[in-house]
Amino acid sequence: MKVKIVTGPADGRSGIGDYTEELVKEMSEVEVNQVILPMECNNPLVFMKQALLAGANDSDVVHVQHEYGMYGLFAGMTWPFFSVLYLLTRLRGIPVVVTIHEGLNANHLSGPARGLKGLYLRILNFLIVSGASHVIFLSNRTADEFIESVRPGAFTVLPHGATKERPFEISKDEAKSRLGYDPEQTVITQPGYIEPRKGNDHMVDLATEFDDHEFLLAGGPSKEAYEEYYNDILDNASDNLTVSGFLEEDEFHAAFIASDLIILPYQQAEQGGIINTVGQSGIFNWCATYAKPVVAADLPYFRSLKQEWECLEICDFDRIDDAERTVQTLLRDNLQREKLSQNMREYAEACSYANVAELHHDIYEQTRSEEPTRGTSVSGEVIKRGD
């Protein structure tokens, strides 16, 4: 089977592109070609060209990895891309699968003219799934939020996917030395892109409270729009907080290995008139790969992970006393950190990209045979079904 996957660039600038790369590595049963969408582009001709490449008559299935920010200002490039793609695939009888990485509805909108913007978003969501044979959501929350706006036909909720095999293997002491720390120093890290909804500014407050430990923000701003936020963090960072900027792949993985504790203080944040919150996290899945103990924000996504897997601790990062107490307690409790690490290993095993890739293959086969697919969890139980 030949599958063409539309995604972002896997060069450290696109979490969607990085996700696709990990997924494709496990797709041994299909031949995959990728069509790469440019970052921060507002030229409709470019998107129409990529849609022509995606819809060419040289694949059995087209699979689009969707996130609104990939389609330019106000997601405006959604219109030329999906219109051309669905026209071509319909004419050629090629099924299209769409993975929704972020589900938005009118409740996520802020500012003036919310009614008009809500109508625009509803029409946009309808266009995204209108020609899809099957839709994949990467969490129940993402599915619920998107379906509140537009309900697709056949759809499935799958795990995001975690890498079982570590792509980079060095000792913890070597990783700390590589990043400029002494092996005996406690290193507390937040890996990934720096942007308001990641709550990176909370690391500034924590570093001030724990001046006897080292803190690391292992990443840079995901967009030019977040440069001011990034620079504010640099200006307010204490001496024990290192802000790395963009890292080469080996250093990115070394940041996980070097960490004694990982902090994910994600939060709701207004970005471009959209109220964003986490629906799934590739960074969390890398934490699982490296079996790292995590303290995460009190958000529905992390609460569900804690309830199902008991693999992380949760606190309210807006209350520095709560965050400080949670971090301090976990640093002192070696047994609890080891328990979290073990549960992370079990999560990574169950939600591995290998398992997720197999479920993708099943969906591809069923879209080709025009049979509806039942929503399946990693345990084999039905989560969602759309017919």
QUIQUIJO-V426018 format. One line per field, one symbol per residue. ss: DSSP state (H for helix, E for strand, - for the rest). psi: psi as a letter, one per 40 degrees, with the letter a starting at -180 (. if undefined). burial: + if it has 16 or more other ideal C-beta (glycine too) atoms within 10 Angstrom, else -. Layout:
ss = ???
psi = ???
burial = ???
This chain:
ss = -EEEEEE-------HHHHHHHHHHH-----EEEEEE-------HHHHHHHHHHH------EEEEEE-HHHH-HHH-HHHHHHHHHHHHHHHH--EEEEEE-----HHHE----HHHHHHHHHHHHHHHHH---EEEE--HHHHHHHH-------EEE----E---------HHHHHHH--------EEEEE--E-HHH--HHHHHHHHH----EEEEE--E--HHHHHHHHHHHHH----EEE-----HHHHHHHHHH--EEEE----EEE--EEE-----HHHHHHHH----EEEE--HHHHHHHHHH---EEE----HHHHHHHHHHHHH-HHHHHHHHHHHHHHHHH-EHHHHHHHHHHHHHHHH-----EEE-----EEEE--
psi = hhhhhhaihgfeehdddddddddddegeeihhiihhiihfhfhdddddddddddeiffidihhhhhhdeefahffdeddddddddddddddefhihhhhhdhhiadeeiiaifdddddddddddddddedehdihhieiddddddddddhhibhiihiidhihdhhehhiidddddddeeiideihhhihiaihideefddddddddddgeeihihhgiihdiddedddddddddehidehhhdahiidddddddddehdihhgfiihihhfehhiihdihddddddddefhihhiigidddddddddefeiiiiheehddddddddddddegdddddddddddddddddfiddddddddddddddddefhihihhideeihdihh.
burial = --++++++++-+++++++++-+++-++--+-+-++++++----+-+++-++-++++--++++++++++++++-++-++-+++++++-++----++++++++++++--++-------++--++-++-++++++++++++++++++++++++-+-+++++++++++-----+----++--+-+-----+++++++++++++++++++++--+--++++++++++---+--++--+---+--+++++-++---+++++++++++++++++---+--+-++++++++++++++++++++++++-++--++--+-+++++-+-----+--++--++-----+--++-+++-++-++++++++-+++-+++++-----+-++++----++-+-
